[in-house]
Amino acid sequence: MILDDYVTVTGNGERASGRMKLRAEPTLCNQLNEVCEILQQNSKLSLTLDCHSVDYISQQSGSLLLRLLKTLRDEGYALMLTNVAQPTCDILESMGIADLIPIVDDEDLPG
C-alpha cells in the first residue's frame, strides 16, 4: 500500500500499523479524505492519528474521521488518536466522536 510520506507504516506479520501526523485545518480535511480513499481500496492497516498540530476539527473533518473509522473497522482494523489537545478533545466530544475513536497517550502505543 502506498501512503504519502507523512504516514509511517510498520508491519507485524500480516498485520500492519501506521502512524500519521495530522496537519491543521484546512489541510486536515484534504489529508483525511486522501487517506480514506487509499484505505477504502486496501485497508490492511491499523492507524494512529497524531493530532499534535490539530487545534480545530471542522464538521467535514469529523465526518471523514468517522468514514475512516468505518472503513478500518469493517476490515477488522483499528483507528486511534494520540496527542489530542484539550480544545480538540472538547470538539471531538461535542461531535460524539470521542466515544467512538479511542484517544490514547503516546506512551501507551505499541512499539
C-alpha positions as CSV (number, residue, x, y, z in Angstrom):
1,M,0.0,0.0,0.0
2,I,1.3,3.4,-0.8
3,L,0.6,6.3,1.5
4,D,2.2,9.8,1.5
5,D,5.4,10.4,3.3
6,Y,3.6,11.7,6.4
7,V,2.5,8.2,7.2
8,T,4.9,5.8,8.9
9,V,3.8,2.1,8.3
10,T,5.3,-0.8,10.2
11,G,4.4,-4.4,9.7
12,N,3.9,-7.2,12.2
13,G,3.5,-10.4,10.2
14,E,0.4,-9.9,8.1
15,R,-0.9,-7.0,10.3
16,A,0.4,-3.6,9.6
17,S,0.0,-0.4,11.7
18,G,0.6,3.1,10.7
19,R,1.0,6.5,12.3
20,M,0.1,9.7,10.6
21,K,0.9,13.2,11.7
22,L,-2.2,15.3,11.0
23,R,-2.0,18.9,9.9
24,A,-4.1,21.8,10.9
25,E,-7.4,22.8,9.1
26,P,-8.0,23.3,6.2
27,T,-5.2,20.8,5.2
28,L,-6.6,18.3,7.7
29,C,-9.7,17.8,5.7
30,N,-7.8,17.1,2.5
31,Q,-5.4,14.8,4.3
32,L,-8.1,12.7,5.8
33,N,-10.0,12.5,2.5
34,E,-6.9,11.2,0.8
35,V,-6.3,8.6,3.4
36,C,-9.9,7.5,3.3
37,E,-9.7,7.0,-0.5
38,I,-6.5,5.0,-0.2
39,L,-7.7,2.8,2.7
40,Q,-11.1,2.1,1.0
41,Q,-9.1,0.3,-1.7
42,N,-6.8,-1.5,0.6
43,S,-7.5,-1.2,4.4
44,K,-4.9,-3.7,5.7
45,L,-3.7,-1.2,8.3
46,S,-4.5,-0.2,11.9
47,L,-3.9,3.6,12.1
48,T,-2.9,6.0,14.8
49,L,-3.5,9.7,14.0
50,D,-1.1,12.1,15.8
51,C,-3.1,15.2,16.5
52,H,-0.2,17.3,17.9
53,S,-0.7,20.1,15.3
54,V,-4.5,20.0,15.3
55,D,-6.3,22.7,17.3
56,Y,-9.7,22.6,15.5
57,I,-11.7,19.9,13.7
58,S,-14.3,21.0,11.2
59,Q,-17.6,19.2,10.8
60,Q,-16.3,17.9,7.4
61,S,-13.1,16.5,9.0
62,G,-15.2,14.9,11.7
63,S,-17.3,13.2,9.1
64,L,-14.1,12.0,7.4
65,L,-12.8,10.6,10.7
66,L,-16.0,8.6,11.0
67,R,-15.7,7.4,7.5
68,L,-12.1,6.3,8.1
69,L,-13.2,4.5,11.3
70,K,-15.9,2.6,9.5
71,T,-13.5,1.6,6.6
72,L,-11.0,0.2,9.1
73,R,-13.4,-1.5,11.4
74,D,-15.2,-3.2,8.5
75,E,-11.9,-4.9,7.8
76,G,-11.1,-5.7,11.4
77,Y,-8.5,-2.9,11.9
78,A,-8.4,-0.1,14.5
79,L,-8.2,3.7,14.5
80,M,-6.8,5.6,17.4
81,L,-6.0,9.3,18.1
82,T,-3.0,10.5,20.1
83,N,-1.5,13.8,21.3
84,V,-5.0,15.4,21.3
85,A,-5.1,18.9,22.9
86,Q,-8.0,19.6,25.3
87,P,-9.7,22.1,23.0
88,T,-9.6,19.5,20.2
89,C,-10.8,16.8,22.6
90,D,-13.7,19.1,23.5
91,I,-14.7,19.4,19.9
92,L,-14.5,15.6,19.4
93,E,-16.7,15.1,22.4
94,S,-19.3,17.6,21.2
95,M,-19.4,15.7,17.9
96,G,-19.7,12.4,19.7
97,I,-16.5,11.1,18.1
98,A,-14.6,10.8,21.3
99,D,-16.9,7.9,22.3
100,L,-16.2,6.0,19.1
101,I,-12.4,6.6,18.5
102,P,-10.0,5.8,21.3
103,I,-7.8,8.7,22.4
104,V,-4.6,7.2,23.8
105,D,-1.4,8.5,25.3
106,D,1.7,8.3,23.2
107,E,3.4,6.0,25.7
108,D,0.5,3.6,25.6
109,L,1.1,2.9,21.9
110,P,2.8,-0.4,20.9
111,G,6.4,-0.3,19.7
